[in-house]
Amino acid sequence: MFLIVALIAVPHAWAMPPVPDTTAERAKPCLACHASEDRKNRDEYYPRLAGKPAGYLLNQMVHFRDGRRQHRAMSLLMENLSDAYLSELANYFALLPPLYSVGSTGAARAEKKPEPALIAQGDSARKIPACTACHGKEMLGVAPAVPGLLGLPADYLSAQFGAWKVGTRRAAAPDCMADIARQLSETEVNVIANWLATQPLPRDSRPAANLPAELPVRCGSVPLVKP
């Protein structure tokens, strides 16, 4: 009886402190997979979110929610969330500094590799623009909706090219990356992914504010980016 009375008398002794109602608190579950620290020696499939353009992050969450991208866990997490709420999350992660130094320690080799021609030159015969023409000279992305490509694991990059090729990853039409991915050989994909994954992030790794010229291709998920 004494024990019961004691527990009733001091119910607040074991009460949990209130959780702040902040975007940072609501975003914590995302970090279970998209951890902010370097993923060396961990499962490298999950991409970083910190520092990516907010418009790009919002697009991807909407794509998962609306079935354009296929990942059951992500789709379930997004299915009941509004555009306004997803935009709040996207803006939060976009303002975080990326902490990755090298994207992959697994599939990519650490030794210095020459830059693939498609990175800076593209292939005019196949109407493939240079990667830098859309993703920025430093490959760090362009606000508001073009993602950076550095700091990502080679396995993840290769998987995304494959998903575009077979249609399990889609974007709003015209789907420029799907068109480009379908023209790339498996060897080209592996070379590009491995090279990107071994490039160190510069000290200032924020997306560029704009491009020096308009996007060379029309992408439905990206608003018209002018210089």
HUHUSUL-V233997 format. One record per residue. N is the residue number from 0. RES is the residue in three letters. SS is DSSP state (a for helix, b for strand, c for the rest). Layout:
# HUHUSUL-V233997
n: {N/N}
res: {RES/RES}
ss: {SS/SS}
This chain:
# HUHUSUL-V233997
n: {0/1/2/3/4/5/6/7/8/9/10/11/12/13/14/15/16/17/18/19/20/21/22/23/24/25/26/27/28/29/30/31/32/33/34/35/36/37/38/39/40/41/42/43/44/45/46/47/48/49/50/51/52/53/54/55/56/57/58/59/60/61/62/63/64/65/66/67/68/69/70/71/72/73/74/75/76/77/78/79/80/81/82/83/84/85/86/87/88/89/90/91/92/93/94/95/96/97/98/99/100/101/102/103/104/105/106/107/108/109/110/111/112/113/114/115/116/117/118/119/120/121/122/123/124/125/126/127/128/129/130/131/132/133/134/135/136/137/138/139/140/141/142/143/144/145/146/147/148/149/150/151/152/153/154/155/156/157/158/159/160/161/162/163/164/165/166/167/168/169/170/171/172/173/174/175/176/177/178/179/180/181/182/183/184/185/186/187/188/189/190/191/192/193/194/195/196/197/198/199/200/201/202/203/204/205/206/207/208/209/210/211/212/213/214/215/216/217/218/219/220/221/222/223/224/225/226}
res: {MET/PHE/LEU/ILE/VAL/ALA/LEU/ILE/ALA/VAL/PRO/HIS/ALA/TRP/ALA/MET/PRO/PRO/VAL/PRO/ASP/THR/THR/ALA/GLU/ARG/ALA/LYS/PRO/CYS/LEU/ALA/CYS/HIS/ALA/SER/GLU/ASP/ARG/LYS/ASN/ARG/ASP/GLU/TYR/TYR/PRO/ARG/LEU/ALA/GLY/LYS/PRO/ALA/GLY/TYR/LEU/LEU/ASN/GLN/MET/VAL/HIS/PHE/ARG/ASP/GLY/ARG/ARG/GLN/HIS/ARG/ALA/MET/SER/LEU/LEU/MET/GLU/ASN/LEU/SER/ASP/ALA/TYR/LEU/SER/GLU/LEU/ALA/ASN/TYR/PHE/ALA/LEU/LEU/PRO/PRO/LEU/TYR/SER/VAL/GLY/SER/THR/GLY/ALA/ALA/ARG/ALA/GLU/LYS/LYS/PRO/GLU/PRO/ALA/LEU/ILE/ALA/GLN/GLY/ASP/SER/ALA/ARG/LYS/ILE/PRO/ALA/CYS/THR/ALA/CYS/HIS/GLY/LYS/GLU/MET/LEU/GLY/VAL/ALA/PRO/ALA/VAL/PRO/GLY/LEU/LEU/GLY/LEU/PRO/ALA/ASP/TYR/LEU/SER/ALA/GLN/PHE/GLY/ALA/TRP/LYS/VAL/GLY/THR/ARG/ARG/ALA/ALA/ALA/PRO/ASP/CYS/MET/ALA/ASP/ILE/ALA/ARG/GLN/LEU/SER/GLU/THR/GLU/VAL/ASN/VAL/ILE/ALA/ASN/TRP/LEU/ALA/THR/GLN/PRO/LEU/PRO/ARG/ASP/SER/ARG/PRO/ALA/ALA/ASN/LEU/PRO/ALA/GLU/LEU/PRO/VAL/ARG/CYS/GLY/SER/VAL/PRO/LEU/VAL/LYS/PRO}
ss: {c/a/a/a/a/a/a/a/a/c/a/a/a/a/c/c/c/c/c/c/c/c/a/a/a/a/a/a/a/a/a/a/c/c/c/c/c/c/c/c/c/c/c/c/c/c/c/c/c/c/c/c/c/a/a/a/a/a/a/a/a/a/a/a/a/a/c/c/b/c/c/a/a/a/a/a/a/a/c/c/c/c/a/a/a/a/a/a/a/a/a/a/a/a/c/c/c/c/c/c/c/c/c/c/c/c/c/c/c/c/c/c/c/c/c/c/a/a/a/a/c/c/b/a/a/a/c/b/c/c/a/a/a/a/a/c/c/c/c/c/c/b/c/c/c/b/c/c/c/c/c/c/c/a/a/a/a/a/a/a/a/a/a/a/a/a/c/c/b/c/c/c/c/c/c/a/a/a/a/a/a/c/c/c/c/a/a/a/a/a/a/a/a/a/a/a/a/c/c/c/c/c/c/c/c/c/c/b/c/c/c/c/c/c/c/c/c/c/c/c/c/c/c/c/c/c/c}
